[in-house]
């Protein structure tokens, strides 16, 4: 024993010293919405005075909404004042972010205006000023404010903006798509997990203000500002719309909502983060879990803000918020209120306590920046022995009994739990000596990055994985996370070692992993505790070298995928070595590597006279040889379930899911590859990878695992290798059906020739400024066969592009020409003898030259994305079966199956055609079959919907007579006296328009035939004049308007809904007599916090019918029609009114062994009546009851149970999935 006692004393002394010398290391002052500052308001002068008092380093964040529209004289003076303030900053910066009003108030000129603002601010070349994110790009942009404080800027308006913004094809931005943005943000947070991190964006992620959906009561009464006209119902509709649908200002709007949820997920996965926004005109400091959400956007005037128990600050006051970072990890905030045209310091809050001090109070401890841990590391008790070998077990936790293996699979559990001898990593001698310099990122792997004495960089990646990041944050503490972690055993822990040896003879660039155990060495610094004694794979890190380092494979530069895409978009002379790419993809098929998403590729750039040649570097072989045995993994491996993944077997059953994660990459990079190219790549692999090499590759894995898994892997590889050309042809046929040919931001000329045999040749050349061929150098050349390819899409991207289509054929392939944002040139002289147009032109510019000839037509599409290139737009056709069960007292249990198919087509967002098949049966004997066809955006933004439905027989229909006073006497009559059934067939066709997220309008025409089925209702038969008592043929029209402004359809907590429906029918079996039926209702929901969440739901409505209405079409009240305590169809008539009320109480969230389940109870009261003449308040029928609801994970799966009572029923029980008022 030596030193440890002294180390403990030194650590204690350091902690004491840090506490005693607490020092401010940086301050942040944040404001936004400077547009609102009047010309005569001294806010900026006072801000300058406030900052002049500072002695500590500080930065100022101007968080958006600086100007409105074009830069005018007033705006220039305001910006100049800000720049003068920046001149006085001694140690820090003034950081500008853009907001929605800088983007032309989310208008059409948004991108142009924000770029003008950026240019104007940067024209002063002030070194203290930083325009955080240039060129209207999304970010993320990192700015180091000091060694321990990282500022991450996000351009939230990039997602919120509904019009033109930089996309991948513009090549303006390093990152310009959501997936790569999120990947980059995750990596930055992971790599800086030992620092204070401040994320800033104009839009908030959560908010207590109006943009977050919180309004004062008066807003529901007086929705029009400055005009006090009471509009109570319209006011509630307006606030419901703002809360749950959203304008471009509201964070719930459909453009921003998805990324908002992503941000929230990512932040919740980390701790001790602060997100800073400025959109709301108020002051907020909101603590949620282990992080803070701060908004400061009211420099001179403030708007409404609601209260919240998690809010440290929620003030409708003008001012700015200050953040204070200390050297010991403590973080505080101050609010400086601005009133009477002066600043006044208000309350100070501690956001994070230092981990280096004794914690007290309610503030969480800063778990990221812990300087006392970083500075002193306990010395080892003994001098480290020289590295040697150590026995390891890769994953003892994957042991399982028989039941677990049956349900969750055998996988590679025996390999994970087998003791294996591995070398201990020698940090002194390996690759000339290794020095750790930072933690790595990764979706599920822990990693450290090293600089080596040999001039290269290396990464140590843990053998074990933790895929919890793939789960939504609310599932990360549940058994679902444990199940996902257990399924790491589908992977072979040492598979990458074999993959390396298999790749070597193919000439594909790749890393060469070696198995090591990380030593327990003080040189690991702050990573020692986490990584000591960890088994992992050490491999080269293909990255851009520093001046004293050696480049990987001798490349000029190493690019990540999104960076390489940008180079291809920028210049058509940059190209990819597609021969190596197709080899790499065929290798993925051989080894079953289904995890080749775009971040698992890097690209080595080699410069030539014309441009860069990019060679692929596939990396991360975690998923080679994956096993998906066991009941639940087998179900997940179905094509309709999990889209990606494949069980590594002797033959390949799911080629689509095996190649799914790189589907966009294959279509983009492999666009010029023919069937022969794919088959030849497979044959090349057959030649190079012999049985001998397979055996040697498997032998590279620890010998202790050979009998456990290695032997079987070798046999499967040899079997797959024999059939590799067949798989190549099959996959080619999958991706050859629709092919994208993509130009660049330069000018291109596309020459399209239709051949007599139906094939089509496409060549691409450089073009001059008018879109004509510039030279004979061919950039792209491929001939398409109509037996393989259904359509070709040519994308010019930016620049002036030319498209010439010529040639004659009897049959040919559809060619879509998408020029891009410039005025392009189109000339079609081709001719195809079959019907329809075979050349489709997508061009928005009125200055474009378009000559359609006889074969082309210009397309005016409802979806604006059809005019742009989206590399990730391709979506496979999909299908999904959905079984569900219900129960009510009349029909008993019902068993249903819906089977939905979505068919995709170009220019159709979400789907082009949707087929829904329905089968239902009930224990009462009811049988139903249904089919729905929906053609998306067939006429502009309208869908065509066709339905066919058959009930044989249908559900029970109760007939107790008409009117409000009909009698039910079960003591005298059995159920047959009241109950009847009908056999029914219905066909309909109509138009549907969906808008505002969940709202819709549809109108349709229908034919309906129905006839009575046995047994017949004796009471119904006794009524002489009851239309439809036997057979009824009806021709009808329906319209339905559904304005749904609720937060959720199944278990709403807030919002309002209005539904109006009208049916107009003619009974052809009854002399074409006419009937009309109209009904509607309003729903309202609101939730308050009173001990628990209490939700009030109100629903009121009514209807009226006229003419000769069949009895089964008349308005009714009963168990499924607004009166839950009575039998179905208990009261029927020509006029009815009703009121429903629900009161729901949230009880708890039960964290079960599978998913969290929200549980609550409800009470309800219903009242309704059939109107004989006029509305009166006598003889209303009342029912009441209670119920329990369960929400397993998502509200879509809400299970509602109800027990209802009335003067006729002692208890009616129902259970079903959703919805409100059930």
N, C-alpha and C positions, 0 to 999 in steps of 0.2 A: 504493500500500500504506500502511495506517495502522492503528494500534492492535493488530493481532493478536498481535504479540510481547508487548505489555503485558498483553493479555488472558490469554495463556498463563501469564505470570508470576503474575498475580492468581489464576488458577484454582489454580495450584500452591500459592500461599500459603494459599488458603482450605482446600484439602484438608489441608495441614499443620496449619492452625489447628483444623479439625474433629477431626483425630486427636489433637492435643495436648490439646484440651479435651473429651475424650469424657465424656459426661454421660448419666446415666440420665434418660429422659423419662417412663417409666411402668413399673410392675410389675404383674403379675397373679399372684394366689395362687388356686389352684384345688383344690377338693375336692368330694366328693359322698358319697352313701350315709350321711348323718348319722343315719339310722334306726338304724344299727348301733352308735352311741355309747351306752354304758350310762349309767344315772343317776349312778353314782359315778365316772365317768371324767372327768378334768379336761381333756379334749382342747380344749374351747372356751376354757377359761381360759388354757391354754398357747398357744392360737392368738392370743388377745388380747395376751398378753405378747410373742409373736414379732412381731406387727404393730406393737406400740408402739415397737419399735426402729427402725422405718422413718422415714427422713427424705425419701425420694423419694415422688412421687405414686404411688399404687397403688390397685388395685381387687381385690375378692374375688369370685370366681365360685363360687356354690353350685350345682353342676351336677346337680341332681335327686336324687330319693329322699330327701326331707326328712322325710316322715311316711309312715305306712302306714295307709290308711283314713281314718276321720274324725279330726279334730283333738281329741286328748285333753289332759289336764292336763300330762302329760310332754312332749307335743309343744309345747304353749304355752310352757313354760319354756325349751325348747330354742330356739324361735324368738325369744323375748325375749332370750336370751343372744346370739344372732346380731345382733339389732338393736342391742344395747348395743355390740357390736364395731363395727358400722357407724357408730355415733355418733362414734367416734374417727378415722374416715377424714377426712383433711384435704382431699386433692385426689384424688377418685375416687369409686367407688360400690361397693356390695355388690349384685351382680347374681344374681338367682334364676332358674333354669330348672327345669322340672318333669321328673320321670322316671317310669318305669313304675309304681313303687310308690306314687307320689303319685296316680296314676290308679287307685286301688283295686287295685293289683297286676294291672293290665290286666283288671279285672273290670267288671261291668255298671254299677256306679256311678262309673266312672272320671271322666267329665266333671263330674259333680256334685261329687266330692271335690276335684278339682284347682281348680275354681272357688271352693270354700269356702276352700281354702288361699290362693289369690290374694287373696280378699276379706279374710281375716284379716291377712295381711302388709301389705296396703295400707291397712288401717284405722288403722295407726299414723301414716300420713302422714309418714314419715321421708324427708326429701329426699335422704338418702344411699343409700336403698334403691330398687332398680329390679326389679320383677317383669317380666322381659324381654318375655314374650309373653302378652298378656291374653286372656281369654275362651276359653282352651283352643285357640287358633288355631295354625296351623302356622308362621307367620312368613313370610318372614324379617324380623327386626327389627334395624335398625341402631342402634348406640349409639356416638357419637364420644367416645372416651376422651381423645383430644387431637387436634390438627390433623392428625397423621400416623399415628394408630392408630385403626382402625375395628374395632369389635366387632360381629359378625353372629350373632344368636341364632337357633337353629332348634329347633322343638319336635318332636323326633324321635318322641315318643310319639303324635303325631297320626296318623302312618302305622302305627305298631306296634299301635295300639289296635284290638281286634277288635269293639268295641261302639260305642255311640252317640258321635259326635263332631261338632263343627260342620261343616256342609256349606255349599255355596253358597246353598242355599235358605233357610238360617237367617238370612242377612244379618248375622251377628254379626261376621264376619271380613272384613278388607280383601281377603285372599286365602284361599281355602279349597278349592282344587283343585291337583293336582300340576303340571299344565302351566303355569299362571300363576305358581305358586311358582318353578318352575325358570327361567322367563323372567325373573322379578324378580331371582332370585339371580344369574343371568348378567349382567344389566344392572348390578347393584350392584358386582359384581367388575370389570366392564369400566370403569365410571365411576370406580372408585377404584384403578385399576391403578398409581398412583404412591404408594400408601400401604402401610403395614403393615396386613395384614388378619388378624384372628383370628376363625375361625368356631367356634362352640360349640354342641354339642347333647349330650343325655344319652347316647344310643346311639353307640357307636363305628362307624366305617365299616369299619375293619380292626382286628383285635385278636389278641393272642397269648394271651389267656386262655380260660377255659372257654366264655364266651359267643361267642367267635370260633371255637369248635370244636377247641380244643387241650386235651387231657386227659392227666394222668399215667397211666402204665401200670396202676397199682393200681386206677384207676377202671374199667378193663375187667375186672378180676377181682372187685372189690368195688363194684358200682354203687350199692348202698344205703348212704348215709352213716350213720356211727355204728352200723353193723350188719355186722360182718365175716364175712359168709357168702359164700364163693367162688361166683360165678356167671359163669364165664368167657365162655360164648357169649352169654348174656343181657346181660352187661356190655358186650361188644363191640357187640351190637345197640343197646344204650342209647346208647353214645358215638357210634355211627354216626348214630343218629337225631338226636342233639343237633348233630352237626357238619354234617349235610347236609339235614335236614328242619327241625328247630328247634322249641323251645318258644317261648312269648312272650318269654322272656328272651334268646333267641339271635338274633344279628344275621342269620342265614340264614333265619329264619322267613318264610313266604310273604307276610306283611303288610309286612315291612320290606325284603325282599330287593331289590325293584325300585327303590325310592328309594335304597337303599344303592348300587346300581350307577350310578344317575344322579349321586349326589353324587361318587362316585369319578371318573366321567367328567369332570364339571365341574372338580373340583379339579385333575385331571391336565392339563387344558387350560391351567391357569395355573401360576404359579411363586411361590415364596417365601411360600406360605400355610401356616398352622398350623390344624389341626382339633383341637379340644379336647373330650374326652368324659369321662364320669364313671361309666359303667355298670359296668365291670369293677372288681372289688375287688382292684386291684393298681396298680402304677405302670409306665407304658409311655411311652417316647419312640421312635417308629418313623419312620425316614426312608425314604420311597419316592419315587424320582425327585428332584424339586426341592422337595418339600413334606414337612411333618411331621404325624404323627398322634400325639397325646398323650392319655393317659388317666391320670387321678388320681382313684381312687374307693375308696381304702382308708384312711379316717381312723384307725381303731383296730385293724382286723384285715384280713388279706389272704388271698387265695385263690391257687391255682396260676397260674403263667404259664410259657410255653415260651420257649426261646431262639430268636433269629433274628439272622442276620448283619447285618441292617439296623437292629437295635435299639441305640440309644445307652444306653437304660435298659430293663431288663426285670426288675423286682424284685417278689417276693411279700412286700412289706413295707408296714407302715402308714406314713402320712405325707401330705404335700402336695407339689405341684409348683409352683414359682415360675418365671414367665417375666419376663425383664428386657429392656426395649427401650431402646436408646441413640439419642442424637441423630444419630449418624453412620450409622445403619442396621444396626448390629450387634444381634443378638438372642441372648441366652443363656438357659439354664434352670438351675435348681437343684432338687435333691430334698432336702426336709427330712424325714428319717425320724423316726417317732414310736415310741419304745420306752421302756420303763420310765416311761411317763406323762410324757415330756418330748420336746421336739423337739431333733434333732441335725442339723446341716447336713451333707449328704453331697456327692457329686461335683457339680461344675459343668460344664456342657456349652455349647459354642458351637454354636448352631443355624445362624445365618447370619452370615457375615462382612460387614463394611462394604465397599461398592463404592468408598468413598472412601479406602481404605487398600490397601496391597500385600497381596494375599491369600496366605495360607499355611495349611497344614493341610488337613483333609479336609472341613471345613464348606463348603457352597455359599455363593456370594455373594448377598446380598440384591439382587435385580434389580428390586424394585418401589420401595422407599423409598431413593432415591439423592439425599441432600440436596445434595451438591456439584454434581450435574448440574442440580438445580432452582434453585440460587442464582445460578450464574454461567453466562451464555450468551455465547459469543464474539461480539463486535461485528462487524457487517458490514465488509468491507474497504473498501467505498465507500458513500457515502450512497445509499439506494435511489432509483432513478429513479421518476418518477411512473408508476403502472400504465398499461398499454396493452393490447396484444394479443400473443398468443403462439401459435405453432403447436404443437399437441399430437398425440400418438398415444395413444388411449385404452388400447390393449392390444397392444403389439407381440408379446407372447408367444403370441398366438393364431394366428399364422401357421402354416400346415400344408401338407404335401405331399399328393400325390394319394392315397396309401394311408391316411393319417390322416383325410383328408376322407371317404373311402369308409366307413371303419369308424366314425368319430366325428362326421362331419357337416361340411357347409360352414358351416352356421349363419350368423352375422353376422361371420365372420372378416374379410371385406374392410372392413366398417364399423369394426371395432375397430382395424384396422391402417392406416386411412386418415389422413393428416395433415389436421388440422382447425384452423382459426383460432378462438381463443377469447379472451375478455376476461380480463385479470388482475384479480382481486378487489381493489378499492381499499378498504382498511380504514378510510381517513379519511372518505370521502364516501358510500359505499354505505349506503343506508338511514340516513343521518345519522351514520355512523361505527359500526364494529363492534368489540366487545371480546370476546375469547374468555374463557369462564369454566369450561368443563370438556369432557372427552371424552364422546361419546355412546356408547350401547350399540348393539346390533344383531346380527342373526344372521350377516350376512356383509358388512356395510358398515362402513368406517371413517368416523367422523363427529366433528365438533367443533360445540359449541354456542356461539352468540354472543348477546350483548345489543346492541341497536341504539339509536342516538340517537333514532329515531322512536318509541320506546316499545314496540316489539315484540321478540320473540326469534326467532332464525333458526338453522337447522342446515345445516352444510355436509356433504354426503354424498359420499363418493368414487364416481366413475363405475365404477371397477374393483371387483370383489367378491372375497371369499375365503370360500367356503362350507365350509371345513374343519371348522367347529364341528359340522356335521351328521354327521360321522363319529365312530364310537367312537374313544377315545383311542389304541388300539393300531394304528389304521389311519392316524393323522395324519402319520406319517413315511414312509408307503409311496407307491407309485405311484398307489394309489387316491386319495390326496389330490391328486396332480397331475392325474389324470383328471378329478376333480370340479372342480378349478380350471379346467381347460381347457374344461369344459362351461359355464362362465360365458359363453362365446361364443354359447350359445343365446339370450342376452338381447341386445336392442338397447341399446347404451350410452346412446343419446339418446332412447329411447322415451318417457321421462317428459315430455319437452318437448312432444311431440305430444299425449300424453294430457291434459295441462293445457289445451291449446287446445280439445280435443274436449269437455272437461267444462264449459267456461265457459258455453255457451248452455243448459245443463241446470239451472243454479241449485243444484247440489250443492256444499256447502262443501268446499274442497280447497286445498292449498298450490299456489303458483305457482313452480315451480323455474326457475332460470336457470343456464346453464352458465358456469363460471368456472374460472380456474387460480388456486390458492392462491399468494400471493406468498411469497418467501423473506424473511420479515420477523421481526425480533427480538420483535415484540409477540405472536407466537405462543407465546413462552415455551418451556416444556418440550415443546410439541408441534411445534416448528419443524422439527426434524430429520425427523420422520415425515411431516409434511403439506406442507412446502415444495414448490412446483412440481407439486402433485397436482391433476389435473383433477377437478372435482366439481360437484355441483348445490347451489346455495344456495336454500333455501326457508323459508317461515314455519314456525315450530315451534308448533303449537297446544298451548299449555300454560297453566297458571293464572298470571295475571300478579301481580307484586308491586304494591305500592301506587302506584309511580311508572310503571307500565307499562300498556299498552292490551290489553284482552282480544281474543282472536281472534274475529272475526265478531260482536263485541259480546255474546258469551255471558257468563253469570254465572259459569260454571265449566266447565273442560274435564276430561272423565273418560276414563280408559283403559277398555277393554271390561269387564274384570273388576270395575272400580269401578262402572261403569254397571249391570251385572247386579245388583250388590248393592243399588243403589237401586230397581231394579224388584222384586226380591224383598222389599224392605223395605216398599214401599207401592204398592198397586194404582193409586193416582192418578198415579204417575210413568209416563210412556209414551214410546214412540219414534215419531218421524215416519216411519211405514212407507211413505208415498208416496215420500219421498226415498230410503229404504233400497232399495226395489225398483228405483228408477231407477238407483241405484249398482250394484246387482247385474246389471241388464241391460246396463249400460255395461261391466262386467267381461266379460260374454259377448261383447260387440262387439269389445273390444280384446284378448281372449284372456288376461286377467289372472288366472292360476290361483294366485297367491300371496296371496290375501286372508285369511290366517289372522287370528285375532282380535286379535293385537297390531298388525296393520296397519290398525286402525280406532281413531279417537278419536271422542268424542261431545261436542258442544257443548250444554250444559244451559241452557235458558231457563226462568226461573221464572214460574209462573202462580199464580192463586189456589188451585188444587187441588193442584198438584205440578209436577214438572219435565217439560218436553218436551225430549227428546234428539234432536238432529239429527246424522246421521252425518257423519263426516269421514274418508273413505277416504284412505289414504296409502300411500306406498312403491309406486311403479309399476315396480319392477325387472323384472317378468315380463311386461309387455305385449309383444305381438307375438313371443313366444318361438318359435324354430324347433327342431324335434326331428327333423331329417333325419339321415342316416347310419345304418348298420346297427344299431349298439348302442343309440343313442338311440331308434330306431324300435322296437326290441324293448322297451325300457324304457317306451315309451309305450303298450304293451298294457295292457288293463284288469286282467289278472291279475298284472302286474308292479308298476310304480310306481303307487301309488294316485292321486297328484295330478300334474297337468301336462297340457299340451295343445299340439300343434303348430299354430301360427297359420297357417291356410290359408284358401282361398276359402270352404270349407264346414267345419262343425264335425263332427268324427267322434267325439269323446269328451267329451260334455257333462258326464257324471258326474265325470270326472277334472278337467275344467276348474273345476268348482264345488266340488271336494272339500274344500279347506281351510276353507271357510266353511260347510260342511254343517250344523254345529250352530247356527251363527248364523242361517242361513236358516230353520231349523225353529223356532227360539226367537222371533226378532224377527218373522219373516214368518208366524207362526201364523194371523193373521186375514186374510191376503191370499188373495183368490179368483183363479180363472183370469183373469177379466176384468182384475183389478188388474195381473197380470203382463203380459198382452197389451197393455193400455193404456199401460203404461210403455214397452214396446218401440215402440209406435206414436208415443208422444211423442218418443222419441229419433229416430225416423225423420223426424219433422217438424222437429226442431230442428237435427239434424246433417245438413246438406246436403252434396252433393258439393263445393261450394265450400269449406265449412268443413273438410272432410277434407283438401282440397288445402292450405289455409292451415295446418292443424295439422302436416301432414307438412313443410311449408316451414319450420316453427319449428325443425326439427332442422338441424344444420349442412348447408349447401348442398352441401358436398363429398361427402355421403353419399347424395344424392338418387338418382343413377343406380345406386348400389351396393345400396340397400335401400329407400329412401323411396318410389320409384315403385311398387314391388311392394306395399308396405304399404298405400298408398292404394287400389290396385285390390282388394286383399283386404278392406279395410274396407268399400268400397262393395258388394262382393258379400255380405258378412256382414250388412250393414245391411238389404239387401233381404229377407233371410230371418229377421230378428230376431224378429218375432211367432211364427214357427214354433218357434224355439228357446225362446221364453218359454213356449209351451204345453207343449212337450216337458218342460222342466225342472219346470214346475208339476206335471205328472202324476207326476214322480218323487217330489216331496216331499209330495204330497197323499195318498199311500197310508196313511201313519200320521201323525196330527197330534196334537201336544201343546198343550193349553190350560192355561196356568199362572197360578195365583193369586199370592198374596203371603203375607207373615207376618201380615197383617191377616186379618180374617174375610171370607170370600166366600160368595156363594150362586150355585150353578150351576143354571140352568134348562134342562133337556134335553127337547126335544119330538120325538117320532118321528112323521113324516108318513106318510100312506097310500101315497105314491109311493116310500117307502123312504128318502127324505132325512131328515136329522136337523139340527135347529136347536139351537145352543148359545148361551145368553146368560149373561153373568156380571155380578153386581151386588155391591155391598157388602152385608155381612150383619151382623146383630146378634150378641150374645154367645151365642145359641143356634143360630146357623146359619140363621136365616130372613132373607128379603130385607128390607133396611133401607130402601131407597128405590128410585125408578124410574130412577135414573141408570145407563145401561148401560155397563159397562166393556169388554165383549167381545160381539160378535154376528157369527155366521157360520152359514150353512146348508151342510151337507155333502151331496154327491151320492154315492150308493152306487156309481156307475160310476167314481168317482175315488178314493174313500176307503174303505179296508178297516176301519180302526178309529180311534176317537177316544179320547185319554187325557186325563182331567181331573185336574189336580194342585192340591190345595188349599194345599199347603205348610203353614206354621205357622198358628196361630190355629184357631178353631172354624169349620169350614166346613159348608155345607149343600148337598146334592145331591138335586134332585127330577127324576125321570125319568118322563115320561108320554107318552101317545099310543099309537095302534094302527097296525100295519102288517103287510103280508104278508111282506115281506123288509125287513131293516134292517141298519144298521151296528153293529158291536160297539163298546160304550162301556165303557171302564175308568174306574173312580172310585178315585182314590188320595188319601185325605184328608190324610195327614201324621201327625205325632206326637201331635196332640191328639185328644180324643174327639169325633169328627165325627158329623154327622147324615145319614142316607141314607134316601130314600123313593122306591121304584120302584113305580109303578102302571101301567107300560107293558105292552103286549102285542104280541108278534110271532108270527105264525102258523107260521113255519118252525121247524125243529128246533133244539135247542141254546139255551143262555142267551145273551142279547145284552147284558146288563148285568153286569159283573164288578166286585165290590167288594173293595178291598184295604185292610183296616183291622185294626190290631193291638190297639187299646185295648178293654178289656172294658167300658168305660163308654160306648162309642159307641152311638147309636141307629141300628139297622139294620132296615129294613122291606123285605124282598126281593120281596114279591109273587110273581107267577108267572114273572117274566122275569129276575130277578136272582139271583145266588148269590155268597156270600162265598168268596174264594179264599184258601186257606192254602198259601202258596208256599214251596218249599225255599230259594229265594234271597231273603235279607232285603233286597237292593237293590230288589226289586220294590215295596216299600212306601215308597220314597223317590223324590224327583225327582232325576234326574241329567241335566243339560243335555247332557252329552257321551255319553250312553249309546247313541245310535243308531249302528248299524254296518251297512254295506251287506252284502248277500250276496256271497260271494266264491268264487273257484275258483282252483285252482293245479295245473298239470301238473308232475310230477316224474319225469324219466327217470333210470335208473341201470343200471349194468352189473356183472356178477359173473363169476367163473370158478371151476370146479373140474374135476378130472380126469375125472370120469364124465360130467358133463353138458356140458362145454365152456363156452363163453361164453354167458351169459344176458343178454337185453336186455329191460328192463322199463319200463313206464310206469304210474305212478299218477296218477289225476286226482281231486282232492278238491274237493268243493263244500260250503260251509257256508251254511246258511240260518238267518236270525236271526228271533227272535220276542221279544215283551215278557216280561220276567221270567226270561229264560234267559241266564245268564252264558256268554260265549264263543260259544255257538251253540245253536240249537233242534234242528236236524236236520243231520246230516252224511252225505253220500254219498261213497263212495270206489269208483272204478272201477279195475280192474287188468287189464293185458294184459302177458303175459310169453311170451317165446320163447327157446329155447336152440338152439345149433348141433347138439345131439344129436337135435333134432326135437321136443322137448317144447313143448307149447303150453298156456298157462293163462289163463283168464278168471275174474275175480272181481268181486263187488259186495258192499259192506257199507253197511248203513243203521244209523245211530245216532241215537236219539231221546233228547235230553239231558234228564235229570231228569224223566222221564215219570212215575215213581212216587216221590214224595219226592225224595231225592238219588240215586235209581237210574236208570240209563240202560237203555233197551231197545235191544238190538243184534241185527240180523238179517243173516245172511250167505248168499250163494249163490256156489258155486265150481265151476268146470268145468276138468278137465285132460283133454286129448284129443290125444295121450297125455300122461301125467305124466312126471316126472323118472325117471331110471334108478333101479331098485331092484336092488341086488345080493343074491343069495341063495346063500350058501355052505354051507347046512345050518345046523342048530341046535346050540347048545352052545358051550362054551368052546374046544373042540378041533377045530372044523370046519377043513377043509383047503382051501387055495387053491393050485391048481397050474396056472398059466397055460401051462406047457410042454406040458401034455397037452390042455388045453381052451382054446378061444377064448372071447371075452367072452360070446358068445351062450349058452354053457353056464351062466354065472352070472347074466346080466342078464335082467331082465324089466321090463315096463312095465304100467301099468294106466290104463284110462280111468276117470275118477272124476267123480261129481257129488255135491255136498253142499249141503244146506239146513239152516240152524240158526237158532234164535231164543233169546234169553236176556236176562239182566239183568247189568248191569255197574255196579259202584260204584268210583269213583276217589277216593282219599284220600291224605293225607300226600304231596302233590306227585306222586310217581311210582308209588305203591302202588295195587293194585287187587284186587278180588275179583269174579269173574264165574261165573255158573252158566248153562248153556244146555242145550237139548234139540235133537237133530239127526237128520236122515235122511241116510244115505249110501248111494250105490250105486256099485259099482265092478266092473269086469270086466277080465280079462286082455287085453292087446293083443299083437299079433305084433311082433317075434318073441318067442316064449316061452322062458323059462329051461328048458333041458333037465334040469338038476338038480332044479329045483322040480317039474317034471312027473313026475319019477321017484319022488317021495315020495308014498306012497299016502294018508296021512292028513295033509293040509295044508289046513286050512279057508281058504276064500277063493281057492282056486287058479283057479277059473273066475269065477263071478259071486258077488257078496256084497251083500245088502241089510242095512243095519244101522240100528237105532234105538238112540240112545245119549243119555246125559246126561254132561256134563262140569262139573267145577268147578275153579277155579284161584285160588289165593291167592298173590299176589306182593308181598312186603314188600321194597321197594327203597329202601334207605337209603344208596345210593352217591352220590357227588358228581356223577357223570355216567354215562349209560348206554353211551356209545360207547367212551370211554377213561377209565375211572375211576382215580382216584389214592388215594381214601380211601373207606372205608365197607364196608357189608355188605349182602347181599341173601339172602333166603330165598324159595324158590319151592316150592309144593306143588301137585300136579295129580292129579286122579282122573278116570278114564273108566269108565263102566259101560254096556256095550252088549249088545244082543240081536240075534242074526243071524237075520233072518226067513227067509232062504233055507236055513237049516240048523236047522229045527225050533225056532226061537227060543232056541237055545242061548245061554247067557250067558257073558260074559267081563268081567273087571275089570282095570284097570291103574292102578297108582299109582306116581308117582315124585316126587322132590324133590331139591333141592340147596341148599347154602350157598355163598356167595361172600364172599371177604374181600380187601380191598385196603388197602395202607398204603405210604406214600412217605417216604423219608428222604433227606436231603441228604448224599451221600458223594461228593465231587468233583463229581458231577452229581446230578440227581433220579433216584433209583432206586426203582421201584415193584415191590412184590411182590404178586402175585395168586394166591390159592388158591381152588380150587373142589372141593367133594367132595359126592357124593350117590349115589343109587342108586334102584332101583325094583323092583317086584314085580308080576307079572300072574298071574291065575288064571282057571280056566274054559277054555272053548273059544275061544282067542284066534286070530284070523286071522293068518297069517304076517306080513302087512304092518303089523299092529298090535303085534307083539311088541316087547319092549324090545331095543334094539340099541346097539352101540358101533361107531364108525367115524369117518370124516373129519368129518362134520357132527354127530356124536353123541359128543362127549367123548373121542375117541381119534384125534387128528389125523394120525397116521402110518400109518393103515390106510384101505383103501377104505371107501366109504359102506356102512353096514349090515354091516360085516365079520363081526361076531359078534352073533347074536340068540338070545334065550332068554326064560325067564320071570322070571329074577332077574338083576340086574346091579348092580355097584358101580363107582365110578370116582373118580379123583383127578386134577385138573389143576393145574399150577403154571406161572406166568408170571413172568419177571423182565424188566422193561422199563427201558431206559436212555435218558433224554433226551440227545440229542446237541447240537442247536442249533436256533435259529430263523432260517430263511433268509428274508431280506427280498427277496422276488422283485419283479419289475417289476409284479406285479398285487396280491398279498396276501402277508402273512407266512405262512410255512409252518413249522410245528414238525416236526422230524424226529427219530426215535428208532429204536432197535433193540430186539429182544427175543429171549430164549431161552425155550424151554418144555420141559416134561417131563410126559407123561400116562401114567397107568397105570389099567387097568381089567380087569374079567373078568366073564364070565357065570357065575353060581353054579349049580352042578348040585344041590347039597343045602344045605350050610351054608357060612358064611363061613370061608374059610381063606386063607392067605397064599402059596399055591403057584400056579404057572401064571398069573401076572398078565401081561397083555400091555402092553408098554411102547413108547412112542414119544417122539420128541424132535425138536427142530428150532429154527429161528430165523426171524426175520422183520424187516421194516422197516415202520414206520408213518409216515404223513404226515398232518398236521392243517392243512389250508388254512383259516386264519382261525378257524373254529368247529369244536368237536368233533363236531357233527352231521355234518360232512363227512369224518370220519376215514377214511382209506384204509388198510386193513390188508392186508399181504402175508405169507404164511407159506410156508416150505419145511420139510416134515415128513419124517421118516425112521423106519423100523422094520426089524425083521428080514425083513419081506415087501416093503417099498417102499424103493427107493433115493432117491426124492424125489417128494413130492406137493406141488404148488403150488396155492395158492388166493389169490384177491384179491377184496376186496369192501369195501363201505361199512360201518364198524363191524363188529362189536362186540367186546367183550372176549372172550378165549379163542377167537379165530379165527385 
